[in-house]
């Protein structure tokens, strides 16, 4: 660990506590000397964003030392961990993932993987979301769909550890790993190491790599959601952002700071346009 102190790392995800991505992270982080706690959903809870459960009790089960699964959303797992299970032993870092499939561009708004990282950042805990890409033509691969994604889970976990080490080695004494309310989003392409072009730190795209589309059954009238490609891999978005970089074979690390506030110039212009609303009050 290059002489750096071991961290207490909380692991979560949206694929469930027994998913191969979170298990790969747990193995690598424990092997490199970190102290790992895991609080993950009992079952897959993808595409839940920052949704929380407030109208029913949550079943919590401990399945091994410092590891629990919770019958809730990814955001619930972070809240229960920080405000209950680890209240007297808070984590230094939350890592959400490794998600089975990329989280890029506008897809971040609905991702449970990202949602858990958002909640951690808003609670003041440094966070990293990690996702592994897909070779979409492997959808019908048999007997296992997306074998290339499974192949990169271990390398993606090792890369995530290298990011953690870099953050440790570069911070000021006693400083947090990341600035307040900021988290990192890592996407590792489903490629062997010799085909990865490098590491980029792009902004988030305003496009989609995967999007939800809807089909309606003529007989029942029911609307069925399904996933579809949001971009042609052969003609990715032209902007220099995360979707394009990922499709071109780069590992991406994007800094994200959740905020409801628009840029100052946009807010000032809107205030000017709404000045008339306050007349007479």
C-alpha positions as CSV (number, residue, x, y, z in Angstrom):
1,X,0.0,0.0,0.0
2,X,3.0,2.3,-0.5
3,X,3.1,3.1,3.2
4,X,-0.4,4.6,3.3
5,X,-2.7,3.8,6.2
6,X,-5.4,1.3,5.6
7,X,-8.9,2.7,5.2
8,X,-12.3,1.7,6.4
9,X,-14.2,1.2,3.2
10,X,-17.9,0.7,2.9
11,X,-19.0,-1.3,-0.1
12,X,-22.4,-1.2,-1.7
13,X,-24.0,-1.6,-5.1
14,X,-27.3,-2.0,-6.9
15,X,-26.8,-5.5,-8.2
16,X,-27.2,-7.3,-4.9
17,X,-24.8,-8.4,-2.2
18,X,-23.8,-11.6,-4.0
19,X,-23.1,-9.9,-7.3
20,X,-19.6,-10.7,-8.8
21,X,-18.6,-7.1,-9.1
22,X,-18.9,-6.2,-5.4
23,X,-17.3,-9.5,-4.5
24,X,-14.3,-8.7,-6.7
25,X,-13.9,-5.3,-5.0
26,X,-14.1,-6.9,-1.6
27,X,-11.4,-9.5,-2.4
28,X,-9.0,-6.9,-3.8
29,X,-9.5,-4.3,-1.1
30,X,-9.1,-6.9,1.7
31,X,-6.0,-8.3,0.0
32,X,-4.4,-4.9,-0.1
33,X,-4.9,-4.3,3.6
34,X,-8.1,-2.2,3.8
35,X,-10.8,-2.8,6.3
36,X,-14.0,-3.5,4.5
37,X,-17.6,-3.3,5.6
38,X,-20.4,-4.3,3.2
39,X,-24.0,-3.2,3.3
40,X,-25.7,-4.0,-0.1
41,X,-29.2,-4.7,-1.3
42,X,-30.6,-8.2,-0.8
43,X,-31.5,-8.4,-4.5
44,X,-30.9,-6.4,-7.6
45,X,-32.2,-2.8,-7.4
46,X,-30.9,-1.3,-10.6
47,X,-32.3,2.0,-12.0
48,X,-33.5,3.2,-8.6
49,X,-31.4,6.4,-8.5
50,X,-31.5,8.0,-5.0
51,X,-34.9,6.5,-4.1
52,X,-35.2,5.6,-0.4
53,X,-37.7,3.4,1.5
54,X,-39.8,5.2,4.1
55,X,-43.2,3.4,4.3
56,X,-42.2,0.0,5.5
57,X,-39.6,-1.6,7.8
58,X,-36.4,-2.9,6.2
59,X,-35.2,-6.5,6.7
60,X,-31.5,-6.5,7.6
61,X,-29.4,-9.7,7.8
62,X,-25.8,-10.1,8.7
63,X,-24.3,-12.9,6.5
64,X,-20.6,-12.7,7.6
65,X,-18.4,-10.5,9.7
66,X,-18.9,-6.8,8.9
67,X,-21.2,-7.7,6.0
68,X,-25.0,-7.2,5.8
69,X,-27.7,-7.3,3.2
70,X,-30.7,-5.0,3.4
71,X,-34.1,-5.3,1.8
72,X,-34.0,-1.8,0.4
73,X,-32.6,0.4,-2.3
74,X,-28.9,1.3,-2.8
75,X,-29.5,4.7,-1.2
76,X,-31.0,2.9,1.8
77,X,-27.9,0.8,2.3
78,X,-25.7,3.9,2.6
79,X,-28.1,5.6,5.0
80,X,-28.5,2.6,7.2
81,X,-24.7,2.0,7.2
82,X,-23.7,5.5,8.0
83,X,-26.6,6.4,10.4
84,X,-27.0,3.1,12.1
85,X,-24.6,0.1,11.6
86,X,-21.4,2.2,11.4
87,X,-22.5,5.2,13.3
88,X,-19.7,4.8,15.8
89,X,-17.2,3.5,13.3
90,X,-17.8,5.7,10.2
91,X,-16.2,4.7,6.8
92,X,-13.4,6.8,5.3
93,X,-14.7,6.0,1.8
94,X,-17.8,4.5,0.2
95,X,-17.4,2.5,-3.1
96,X,-20.5,1.6,-5.0
97,X,-20.1,-1.2,-7.5
98,X,-18.7,-2.7,-9.5
99,X,-21.8,-2.4,-11.6
100,X,-22.5,-4.9,-14.3
101,X,-22.8,-2.4,-17.2
102,X,-21.7,1.2,-17.8
103,X,-23.0,4.3,-16.1
104,X,-22.3,7.2,-18.4
105,X,-23.9,10.4,-19.6
106,X,-27.6,11.0,-18.7
107,X,-28.0,7.4,-17.5
108,X,-26.4,8.6,-14.2
109,X,-29.7,10.2,-13.2
110,X,-31.4,6.9,-12.8
111,X,-28.5,4.6,-11.8
112,X,-28.7,3.0,-8.3
113,X,-24.9,2.6,-8.4
114,X,-24.6,6.4,-8.8
115,X,-27.5,7.0,-6.4
116,X,-25.6,5.3,-3.5
117,X,-22.5,7.5,-4.3
118,X,-24.6,10.6,-4.3
119,X,-26.1,9.9,-0.9
120,X,-22.6,9.1,0.5
121,X,-21.3,12.4,-0.9
122,X,-24.2,14.4,0.5
123,X,-23.6,12.8,3.9
124,X,-20.0,14.0,3.8
125,X,-18.4,10.7,3.0
126,X,-16.0,10.5,0.1
127,X,-17.4,8.2,-2.6
128,X,-16.5,6.4,-5.8
129,X,-18.9,4.7,-8.2
130,X,-17.4,2.0,-10.3
131,X,-19.0,0.3,-13.4
132,X,-17.8,-2.2,-16.0
133,X,-18.7,-1.8,-19.6
134,X,-20.4,-4.3,-22.0
135,X,-19.8,-5.6,-25.4
136,X,-23.4,-5.2,-26.5
137,X,-23.1,-7.9,-29.2
138,X,-22.6,-10.4,-26.4
139,X,-26.3,-10.0,-25.3
140,X,-27.2,-13.4,-26.9
141,X,-24.0,-15.1,-26.0
142,X,-24.4,-18.6,-24.6
143,X,-24.2,-20.0,-22.0
144,X,-23.3,-16.7,-20.3
145,X,-24.3,-13.3,-21.5
146,X,-21.7,-10.6,-21.6
147,X,-18.6,-12.8,-20.8
148,X,-16.3,-9.9,-21.5
149,X,-17.8,-8.0,-18.6
150,X,-17.2,-10.8,-16.2
151,X,-13.6,-10.9,-17.5
152,X,-12.9,-7.3,-16.5
153,X,-14.4,-7.3,-13.0
154,X,-11.0,-8.3,-11.3
155,X,-9.0,-5.8,-13.4
156,X,-11.6,-3.1,-12.7
157,X,-11.3,-3.8,-9.0
158,X,-7.5,-3.6,-9.2
159,X,-7.8,-0.3,-11.0
160,X,-10.2,1.1,-8.4
161,X,-7.7,0.2,-5.7
162,X,-5.0,2.1,-7.7
163,X,-7.3,5.2,-7.7
164,X,-7.8,4.9,-4.0
165,X,-4.0,4.7,-3.5
166,X,-3.5,7.8,-5.7
167,X,-6.0,9.7,-3.6
168,X,-4.3,8.7,-0.4
169,X,-0.8,9.5,-1.6
170,X,-1.8,12.9,-3.0
171,X,-3.9,14.4,-0.2
172,X,-2.7,16.8,2.5
173,X,-2.2,15.4,6.0
174,X,-5.5,14.8,7.7
175,X,-7.4,15.9,4.7
176,X,-10.3,13.9,3.3
177,X,-9.8,11.8,0.2
178,X,-12.0,14.0,-1.9
179,X,-13.4,17.6,-1.7
180,X,-16.7,18.0,0.2
181,X,-19.8,16.7,-1.6
182,X,-17.8,15.4,-4.6
183,X,-17.5,11.8,-5.8
184,X,-15.8,10.0,-8.7
185,X,-17.4,7.9,-11.4
186,X,-15.2,5.2,-12.9
187,X,-16.1,3.2,-16.0
188,X,-13.9,0.4,-17.1
189,X,-14.4,-0.9,-20.6
190,X,-15.1,-4.6,-21.3
191,X,-11.7,-5.0,-23.0
192,X,-8.5,-6.9,-22.2
193,X,-5.7,-4.6,-20.8
194,X,-3.8,-4.6,-24.1
195,X,-6.7,-3.1,-25.9
196,X,-7.4,-0.3,-23.4
197,X,-6.2,3.0,-24.8
198,X,-5.5,4.7,-21.5
199,X,-7.2,6.7,-18.8
200,X,-9.2,9.9,-19.3
201,X,-10.9,12.3,-17.0
202,X,-13.8,13.6,-19.1
203,X,-16.9,15.5,-18.2
204,X,-20.3,13.8,-18.2
205,X,-22.0,13.6,-21.6
206,X,-25.4,15.0,-22.2
207,X,-26.3,11.8,-24.2
208,X,-27.1,8.2,-23.4
209,X,-25.2,5.0,-23.9
210,X,-28.2,2.9,-22.8
211,X,-31.8,4.2,-22.7
212,X,-35.2,3.0,-21.7
213,X,-37.7,2.6,-24.5
214,X,-41.3,1.4,-24.3
215,X,-43.5,-1.0,-26.2
216,X,-47.3,-1.3,-25.7
217,X,-49.1,-4.6,-26.0
218,X,-52.1,-4.2,-28.3
219,X,-54.1,-6.9,-26.5
220,X,-53.6,-5.8,-22.9
221,X,-52.7,-2.1,-23.3
222,X,-49.8,-2.6,-20.9
223,X,-46.6,-0.6,-21.5
224,X,-43.4,-2.7,-21.3
225,X,-40.0,-1.0,-20.7
226,X,-36.9,-2.4,-22.2
227,X,-33.3,-1.3,-22.6
228,X,-31.9,-0.1,-25.9
229,X,-28.7,1.5,-27.1
230,X,-28.8,5.2,-26.8
231,X,-25.9,5.7,-29.2
232,X,-24.5,3.9,-32.2
233,X,-21.1,2.5,-31.1
234,X,-19.8,3.1,-34.6
235,X,-20.8,6.8,-34.5
236,X,-20.5,7.9,-30.8
237,X,-21.4,11.4,-29.6
238,X,-19.1,14.0,-31.1
239,X,-18.5,15.9,-27.8
240,X,-15.4,15.2,-25.8
241,X,-17.1,13.5,-22.9
242,X,-17.5,10.2,-21.1
243,X,-19.7,8.3,-23.5
244,X,-17.4,8.9,-26.4
245,X,-14.3,8.1,-24.4
246,X,-15.7,4.9,-23.1
247,X,-16.8,3.7,-26.5
248,X,-13.4,4.4,-27.9
249,X,-11.8,2.1,-25.3
250,X,-10.6,4.4,-22.5
251,X,-11.1,4.0,-18.8
252,X,-12.9,7.1,-17.6
253,X,-12.8,8.8,-14.2
254,X,-15.2,11.7,-14.0
255,X,-15.6,14.1,-11.0
256,X,-19.2,14.8,-10.0
257,X,-20.6,17.3,-7.5
258,X,-24.4,17.0,-7.0
259,X,-26.0,20.4,-6.8
260,X,-29.4,21.9,-7.5
261,X,-27.8,25.3,-8.2
262,X,-27.3,26.4,-11.8
263,X,-24.2,28.4,-12.9
264,X,-24.3,32.0,-11.5
265,X,-24.8,33.6,-14.9
266,X,-27.8,31.4,-15.7
267,X,-29.3,32.0,-12.3
268,X,-28.8,35.8,-12.6
269,X,-30.5,35.9,-16.0
270,X,-33.5,34.0,-14.7
271,X,-33.8,36.3,-11.7
272,X,-33.8,39.3,-14.1
273,X,-36.6,37.7,-16.1
274,X,-38.7,37.0,-13.0
275,X,-38.3,40.4,-11.4
276,X,-41.8,41.4,-12.5
277,X,-43.3,38.5,-10.5
278,X,-42.4,40.3,-7.2
279,X,-44.1,43.6,-8.3
280,X,-46.9,44.6,-5.8
281,X,-45.7,42.3,-3.0
